[in-house]
Amino acid sequence: MKNLIIAVDGYSSSGKSTLAKGIATMLGYIYIDSGAMYRAVTLYCIRYGIIQNSVVNMELLNKNLNFIDIKFQLNSLTGKNETWLNGENVEDEIRNSEVASNVSIISKIPEVRKKLVAIQQKIGENKRIVMDGRDIGTVVFPNAEVKIFMTANQLIRAQRRLLEMNEKGIKISLNDVVENIKQRDFIDENREVSPLRKADDAILLDNSNMTRDEQLVWIMQKINQL
């Protein structure tokens, strides 16, 4: 198989990261979590008061963008890539509910997207990567050899997200998670810059009624066919 860029796009909590990690492991590729990059920027903005009550101070954001450094480092004990923000491991903190509630607001800002897209494209120069996000197949890597677009029922996505948060000790109601999912879907679909869209040549995967193993087997068959 030739060296590929595999782009995995789709809705919040549709299982993009899980599938992308599985594909990367199967092929021996590098997995890049673009969503974690936007979450890291969001965490920075929360910490420094750049976003308050869902309102972004653009002047302050522009002054700080050049001071935001995001890297992925492999944890030798777990074998997983972890997100580092300005030299600090923030892998767990970027998954909390406050970041989840604000990441769609931050991610729609053109200046933020321009900075992170440039970083992502640099990472992909040597190919052999699997990257997941919202606009990987449409904006970041429009010429990717394999594009996958994932979706699932909103309630099912909310239940998955709730289970993930509960496992990390985060207490929140299902209704609150459902509302967060709906809000993020609306913002992702309607932002002016790089809205969430299925690329015309993307493989559609609705995993509402599929296990993780079933999804991986199904998509690997598609990749091998391509």
C-alpha positions, -999 to 999 in steps of 0.1 A, spaced: 0 0 0 14 34 -9 18 61 17 -15 78 24 -31 107 42 -63 95 58 -88 123 68 -116 115 93 -142 141 97 -176 141 114 -199 152 142 -189 157 178 -187 124 198 -193 103 167 -162 82 175 -138 99 151 -108 97 174 -114 61 183 -117 50 147 -87 72 136 -65 57 163 -76 22 153 -67 28 116 -34 43 125 -25 13 147 -36 -11 119 -14 6 93 14 17 115 6 54 108 9 85 130 -24 96 146 -30 134 149 -59 146 170 -68 180 154 -97 184 178 -73 182 207 -54 212 192 -85 233 192 -93 222 227 -59 232 238 -64 267 224 -97 268 241 -82 258 274 -55 286 270 -83 311 263 -102 301 294 -72 302 316 -62 337 305 -97 352 304 -97 355 266 -132 339 266 -157 347 293 -194 339 292 -190 326 257 -176 360 245 -141 362 230 -119 392 235 -104 392 200 -78 419 207 -64 398 236 -66 366 215 -46 381 186 -20 392 211 -17 357 225 -18 335 194 19 335 189 25 324 225 4 292 220 26 262 213 9 227 208 27 195 205 19 158 207 42 135 227 41 97 229 35 84 264 59 55 267 38 38 294 4 39 276 17 40 240 -7 70 233 0 104 219 -8 131 245 -15 168 240 10 193 254 3 230 257 33 253 262 52 225 278 24 211 300 5 179 296 -31 189 292 -46 157 278 -71 152 306 -79 189 312 -89 196 276 -116 170 279 -136 187 307 -171 201 302 -160 238 303 -137 233 274 -163 212 256 -188 241 260 -165 266 244 -144 248 218 -169 254 190 -168 291 196 -130 292 195 -127 268 166 -148 290 143 -124 320 146 -105 325 113 -72 335 130 -73 303 152 -81 281 122 -54 296 101 -27 290 127 -37 254 134 -43 245 97 -7 256 89 6 234 118 -15 204 106 -4 207 69 32 208 80 28 176 100 12 159 69 40 167 45 55 132 48 21 115 47 15 82 66 -8 100 90 -44 97 101 -60 130 112 -95 135 126 -115 167 130 -142 188 113 -125 200 81 -96 177 74 -109 164 42 -124 197 30 -98 223 40 -67 209 56 -61 180 32 -85 183 3 -63 160 -17 -62 132 9 -62 98 -6 -88 85 19 -116 106 34 -141 94 59 -171 113 73 -187 100 105 -221 106 120 -245 90 144 -278 97 162 -275 127 185 -289 108 216 -265 79 210 -236 104 207 -246 121 239 -248 87 257 -213 78 245 -200 112 256 -217 109 291 -201 75 296 -167 88 287 -171 118 311 -184 96 340 -154 73 336 -132 103 342 -151 112 373 -169 142 356 -206 144 368 -231 158 344 -266 150 334 -276 133 301 -298 163 292 -269 187 296 -247 166 273 -275 163 247 -279 201 247 -241 205 244 -241 181 214 -269 200 197 -252 234 203 -219 221 189 -236 206 159 -253 239 151 -221 259 155 -200 234 135 -225 234 106 -231 271 105 -198 288 111 -186 310 83 -151 296 82 -147 259 73 -182 247 83 -186 210 89 -193 194 56 -190 159 40 -165 161 12 -180 148 -21 -155 120 -23 -157 110 14 -169 76 26 -200 80 48 -200 60 80 -231 61 102 -221 42 133 -253 45 153 -257 8 155 -221 -4 151 -195 -15 176 -160 -1 175 -147 -34 161 -173 -35 134 -165 1 124 -128 -7 121 -133 -38 101 -158 -21 77 -135 9 71 -104 -11 66 -121 -31 39 -130 2 22 -94 15 25 -80 -18 11 -105 -15 -18 -93 20 -26 
